[in-house]
Amino acid sequence: MSDLEKLVRRRMQEEYAKGASAEEITKVVRDIFNSTDLSDNESDAVAARAAADHE
């Protein structure tokens, strides 16, 4: 499992634990993917920064 997959799963679980709705969880995941450049090898590092920025 890639770091990006782990990040998405963790963020989904965190939002679910907070009682977020499915729409809110979808928005968080969408924000992660929209801020991730998947065209290079550093996408996991970018995703980690995106998650930190979102919190």
BAFI-3210 file (N, C-alpha, C; in Angstrom, 3 decimals, decimal comma, padded with zeros to 6 digits):
// residues 55
n [1|2|3|4|5|6|7|8|9|10|11|12|13|14|15|16|17|18|19|20|21|22|23|24|25|26|27|28|29|30|31|32|33|34|35|36|37|38|39|40|41|42|43|44|45|46|47|48|49|50|51|52|53|54|55]
n.u [000,850|000,601|002,016|000,249|-002,228|-002,385|-002,511|-004,977|-006,783|-006,331|-007,130|-009,819|-010,772|-010,272|-011,992|-014,452|-014,500|-014,851|-017,422|-018,195|-020,100|-020,868|-020,566|-018,838|-016,542|-015,972|-015,315|-012,915|-011,247|-011,293|-010,049|-007,470|-006,653|-006,884|-004,867|-002,615|000,063|000,159|001,863|004,548|007,358|007,335|004,875|003,760|004,989|004,002|001,306|001,329|002,040|-000,200|-002,199|-001,398|-001,701|-004,440|-005,457]
n.v [-001,174|002,165|005,300|007,339|006,005|005,110|007,559|008,595|006,663|006,965|009,650|009,475|007,767|009,355|011,541|010,209|009,294|011,698|012,131|013,059|013,729|011,694|013,297|015,300|013,797|012,915|015,359|015,984|013,899|014,423|016,931|016,178|014,616|016,519|018,266|016,845|015,978|013,578|012,872|012,613|011,178|012,044|012,179|011,149|012,634|015,153|014,693|014,227|016,774|018,148|017,031|017,868|020,600|020,762|020,230]
n.w [000,000|-000,878|000,304|-000,196|-000,359|002,297|003,610|002,665|003,638|006,413|006,846|006,107|008,107|010,359|009,908|009,883|012,514|013,799|013,274|010,818|007,864|004,950|002,714|003,642|004,186|001,619|000,457|001,826|000,941|-001,799|-001,802|-001,013|-003,228|-005,277|-004,623|-005,064|-007,091|-009,293|-011,288|-010,895|-009,070|-006,496|-005,367|-003,014|-001,006|-001,596|-001,154|001,595|002,533|001,656|003,214|005,734|005,438|005,223|007,703]
ca.u [000,000|001,416|001,816|-000,970|-003,362|-002,421|-002,967|-006,405|-007,491|-006,236|-007,956|-011,213|-011,071|-010,312|-013,224|-015,554|-014,480|-015,374|-018,844|-018,410|-021,012|-020,220|-020,218|-017,652|-015,417|-015,686|-014,630|-011,549|-010,511|-011,162|-009,028|-006,162|-006,309|-006,730|-003,622|-001,540|000,527|000,440|002,689|005,958|007,653|007,248|003,461|003,461|005,424|003,046|000,071|001,523|001,957|-001,595|-002,970|-001,011|-002,308|-005,894|-005,813]
ca.v [000,000|003,375|006,320|008,074|005,184|005,145|008,887|008,707|005,813|007,576|010,856|009,036|007,250|010,489|012,294|009,350|009,294|013,005|012,166|013,772|013,092|011,136|014,418|015,950|012,884|012,982|016,626|015,866|013,027|015,165|017,958|015,515|014,258|017,730|018,933|015,894|015,820|012,150|012,651|012,425|010,183|012,661|012,415|010,841|013,774|016,226|014,324|014,439|018,207|018,550|016,625|018,739|021,905|020,669|020,115]
ca.w [000,000|-000,989|001,337|-000,542|000,081|003,757|003,981|002,387|004,609|007,751|006,885|006,092|009,444|011,293|009,672|010,320|013,984|014,222|012,972|009,559|006,920|003,764|001,837|004,204|003,972|000,186|000,200|002,333|000,022|-003,056|-001,571|-001,028|-004,601|-006,081|-004,290|-005,282|-008,459|-009,435|-012,467|-010,558|-008,030|-005,184|-005,081|-001,622|-000,204|-001,858|-000,464|003,029|002,760|001,445|004,388|006,843|005,169|005,369|009,123]
c.u [000,902|001,123|000,543|-002,213|-003,507|-002,959|-004,481|-007,208|-007,501|-007,154|-009,443|-011,621|-011,165|-011,610|-014,446|-015,660|-015,024|-016,865|-019,176|-019,362|-020,220|-019,772|-018,957|-016,403|-015,005|-014,926|-013,180|-010,704|-010,285|-010,086|-007,621|-005,746|-006,111|-005,421|-002,406|-001,212|000,963|001,363|004,161|006,120|007,534|005,801|003,108|003,865|004,472|001,748|000,190|001,432|000,517|-002,439|-002,654|-001,631|-003,797|-006,330|-005,789]
c.v [001,245|004,335|007,114|007,307|005,204|006,484|009,019|007,884|006,453|008,784|010,492|008,540|008,378|011,272|011,502|009,364|010,608|013,127|012,911|012,989|012,533|012,243|015,126|015,096|012,907|014,250|016,569|015,027|013,735|016,237|017,358|015,214|015,488|018,443|018,030|015,809|014,371|011,846|012,435|011,436|010,746|012,880|012,126|011,997|014,935|015,936|014,542|015,918|018,688|018,189|017,519|020,111|021,890|020,683|021,432]
c.w [000,000|000,164|001,066|-000,105|001,601|004,252|003,806|003,394|005,995|007,860|006,869|007,473|010,462|011,141|010,141|011,844|014,539|013,957|011,694|008,664|005,739|002,820|002,326|004,001|002,506|-000,151|000,660|001,373|-001,307|-002,932|-001,598|-002,459|-005,479|-005,805|-004,491|-006,764|-008,627|-010,598|-012,143|-009,422|-006,633|-004,754|-003,636|-000,716|-000,383|-001,131|001,029|003,368|002,615|002,648|005,575|006,673|005,429|006,829|009,821]
res [m|s|d|l|e|k|l|v|r|r|r|m|q|e|e|y|a|k|g|a|s|a|e|e|i|t|k|v|v|r|d|i|f|n|s|t|d|l|s|d|n|e|s|d|a|v|a|a|r|a|a|a|d|h|e]
***
